Structure formats: C-alpha cells, structure tokens
Amino acid sequence: MIEIDGHPAILGREPGYGQDPCGISPAERHLRTSCPPAWPTKLTRVFTVFTIVLYAATGILTLWSIIETIRNRPAGKALLGGAALLLLLLIVQLIISIATFGSTHDVDPLLYFGYIITAIMVMALAGFWAFAELSRWGPGVLAAAGLTVIVMIERLDQIWQ
C-alpha cells in the first residue's frame, strides 16, 4: 500500500493528482517544459548581469579581431590580452555555475557544462593559434572563435533559464 503523509493513498487520487505543478492550463502546457521562477531571484540577476558582461567582452573582441584582420595585421599583445580576459571571464562563469548549480531547476548538467567547457576550450585554442600565427589570419581565428563563443553564451543563457 502506498502512503502519503502517513495516510493510505489510492493511485490516481493523490493530492494534486492531475494538476499542473506550474499552475498553468493544459492548453498552455505544451508551450513550456519547465516552470518559470515566480519572481526574479538574486541569482537570476547575477547571471543576467554577468551574461551581459560576457556579451560585451566577446563582441568587442570579435569586432576588434575583424578590424585587425581587414587591416592585415597579426594579433598583437593587446588583442591577445583581450582574448585572455575573455577566457578568464568564461572561467569565472564556470566557477559561478558550479557554485550555484544546486539551486537550479531542470538544468541538464552534461549539456550546460559541456557548452561552457567547450566555450573555454575554443577561446583557449584560438588564443594559442592567434599567438602562433604571424599573418593576418591570427586575428581571423580569434574573430571566428568570438562569433562561436557569442552563440554558446546565448545557448548557455537559454539552458539556465
């Protein structure tokens, strides 16, 4: 016999049976796969601000890399420093994600951490490649990596939400 709160339960008659946990109608249920938070939490605001910082840093690095590629210049120390800064920000994102992962809802850890670790690897490899490549294609590699990381940051934000 199944018991709920110390009382016998008949299957199909448990408290809340047939009710949606999100409190939305069955017609709207197919539009969502998880319940949104009732109100924005402090954690949500931290991730939103940090995501904006990541977008800005990646966008600036990508545009700068495109300009250096067009100008036919190799990656200089400043551009490589910008790539290192973005790499550092991605590592901070990984640390914040690990520290707060227990308080999340419906986030697949393999998918989420797979994206963030791949973004870190892409940026690190592009930085090494740009350092080794003494032609204009060094910044071109950083620009391609920057575009890739922008897409990955967006996907990370979608997964976390």
C-alpha positions, -999 to +999 in steps of 0.1 A: +000+000+000+012+035-008+011+061+019+012+099+016+018+118+048+010+087+068-024+081+051-032+054+027-035+066-009-053+052-038-034+055-070-047+084-091-062+101-061-031+115-045-033+152-035-025+173-066-031+144-090-039+157-124-029+193-116-001+210-133+028+219-110+032+253-127-004+262-123-010+267-160-038+253-181-033+221-201-036+240-233-006+262-224+014+232-210+028+221-244+045+256-248+067+251-217+088+222-204+096+237-170+081+261-146+095+296-146+105+311-113+078+330-095+099+362-094+134+371-104+159+359-077+192+374-068+209+345-086+190+353-118+201+389-117+237+379-112+236+356-142+219+383-163+245+409-154+274+385-160+258+374-193+257+410-205+294+414-195+303+383-214+283+395-245+301+429-243+336+414-239+331+389-267+315+414-290+344+439-285+370+412-290+352+399-322+349+433-338+385+442-329+397+409-344+377+416-376+392+451-379+428+437-374+421+410-400+409+436-425+439+458-418+462+428-425+479+428-391+489+399-369+475+396-334+493+420-311+497+418-273+466+439-266+444+417-288+458+385-271+453+402-237+416+408-247+413+371-256+429+362-222+404+384-204+375+367-222+390+333-213+392+345-176+355+357-177+344+323-191+363+305-163+346+328-137+313+318-154+322+281-149+331+287-112+298+306-106+279+279-123+295+252-102+289+271-070+252+277-077+243+246-097+224+231-067+198+258-067+188+255-103+157+239-118+156+215-147+192+221-159+209+192-176+244+193-161+260+175-191+245+198-216+252+230-196+288+222-185+295+207-220+287+241-235+307+262-210+338+239-211+337+239-249+335+277-250+366+278-227+384+253-249+375+272-281+388+305-267+420+290-253+428+272-285+420+303-306+443+324-284+472+299-288+466+297-326+464+335-329+497+338-309+514+313-332+500+326-365+520+356-376+498+366-405+465+384-406+447+351-400+457+351-363+430+377-356+408+360-381+409+329-359+400+350-329+371+366-348+357+331-357+362+319-321+344+351-308+314+345-330+313+309-319+315+319-282+287+345-286+264+317-298+275+295-270+269+322-244+233+327-258+227+289-256+241+288-220+216+315-210+188+296-227+197+264-209+200+282-175+166+300-179 
